[in-house]
């Protein structure tokens, strides 16, 4: 009968200590999800183009009340520090200089997926919901659709809507945002 060794979950502090000790190279693409150090998939040109399109749309509609960050860490809890493709944050005059934004600072996160759509839906979205992030999107480039999640709870998001290329993306956070899905999932 096989015996399974207990998992060793890392904290955000330990993750940072590993980086400072040189365990990760500067160009390593890793993040901490639920205590596990996870290697991020390489970013292809279609993925980068989608992130740029979303970033531009968010910047156009965010005004001075928000900060739009691209592929930067957010601190969800003691064991998770993901780097969503796009995050819309509450504005702070110090631009989060002394610490990564926490759940109360994050209004919306977007994950863009070419090959990781299942993992984003199964692993990342529940983390965002448990942290209380009001809105999360998963852009499925292969399926040419966007999953929009709202109303977070400890069990997951209570509202899930899937929009396709003939639909429009709107946000509960950025009320002026109204973008055709077809312009995002090109």
N, C-alpha and C positions, 0 to 999 in steps of 0.2 A: 504494500500500500504506500503510494508516494506521500511524502510529507511536504507541505508547502511552508516555506520560510515566511515569517511575517515581513510585510513590506516596510521599508524605511521611508517615511515621508519627510521631505525637506521643508523647512520654513523659508519664508522670504528672506529673513536675515541670513540663514545658512547659504541660500542661493547667492546672495550678494557677496558673502565671504568667499565662496568658491570662485566667483568672478575676480575678486580682488587678489586671490591667491594664484591666479593664472591658470586655473583648471580649464576655463573656456578661453579660446582665442578671441581676439577682438572681432573677427568676422564670423564667429560661430553664431548661427541663428537658433537660439534656444530660449525657452521660456518656462516658467514654473506653473503647472496646472495641477491643482489638487494634490500638491506635494511631490509630483513627479517632474523631473527635468525632461522636457519634451523638445525634440528637434523639429524645427519648423520647416515646411516644404519650401523649395526654392520658388522665387517669384518670377513667373513668366511674363511675357510682354502683354498678353491679354489681361492678366490679373492686374498688372501695374496700370494699364490704361483704365480699367474699371475703377481702381482706387483713385486715380487722378480725376476722373469724371465726377465721382461722388464728392471728393474733396472740394472741387470747384463749386458744385451745386450747394454744398453745405456752407461754404464761405459766402456765397451770394445771398443766402437766406439767414445766416446766423446773426448778423448784426454785431453790435458791441456787447451783447449779453453772453456770448459763448466764445469758446476757443475750440478750434477744430484741429485735432492732432492726427497724424498719420503714422501708423506702425510704431507707436511708442507705448511703454508700459503703463498699466493701471494696477493699483494695489487693491485686490478684491477682498482678501482676508489673509490670515497668517500663513496659508499654504498656496496661495495663487497670485501670480503676477503676470497675466497674459499681456500680449501686445496685439490688440485688435488692429485690423487694417485701417479703420477710421474710428475715432471717438470724438463725440461732441461733449465738451466739458462746460461747466459753469465758469463764467469769467472770474479770474482772480488777477489782481494787478501785478502779482509777483510771477505769474505764469507757472505756478507750481515749482518754483525754483528749489525749494528745500525738501520736497517729498513728492512722490508720484501721486496723482489724483486717486482718491479713494471712492468707494461706492456712492457716497453722498455728492461727489463732484461730477460724476459721470451721468449724462442725460441719455445718451444713445451710443451704442457700439455697432459696428458693421464688420462682419467677416466675409471676405470674398473668397470663393472656393472654385478651383478648377478640378482638383483631385481629392480635396479634403472635406467635401460637403457632408458626408456621413459623420465624420469626427466632429465637425463644427456643430452640427445639430445635436449629436448625442453627448458630447463632452463640454463644449464651450457654452452653449446656450443655457444648460442647467446651472452652470457656475454663475453666469450673469443674472439669472433669475434669483438664485439663492442670495446673491449679494444685493439684490434690490435695484438693479439697473432698470430704469423705467421702460426702455425700449431697446431691442436687439434685432438686427437684420442679418440674414445669411443670404448672400448673393450667390446663386448657383449658376455659374457661367455655362456649364454644359447643358443644363436644363432650361436655360434662358428664363429663369424666374427668380423671385426674391421671396424668402420667408420673412414675414414681419411678426415679431413677438412683442406683446405688451402685457401689462398688468402682472408684474412679477410676484411670486410667492415662494415659500420654501420648497414647495413641490414642483415648481416650474412656472412657466408663464401661463396665465389663464386664458389669454387671447392669442390665437395664432391664425394668421391670414397668409395665404400664398397668392402672390400676384404675378401675372405673366406678361409677355411683351406687349400685349394690347391694353394693359392696365397702366395706372399711374401710381407713383410712389408718393405717399404723404406721410407726415410725421406728427405724432402727438406732441413732440417737443418743439420742432421747428414748424410752427403753424403755417408759415408762408410757403413752405416747401411743397412743390407739386411738379414732379419730374416723370416723364414717360419712362416706364421700365425699359422700353426698347433702346433708350439712350444710355442705359447703364449696362445692360447685358450684351453689348455689341460683340 
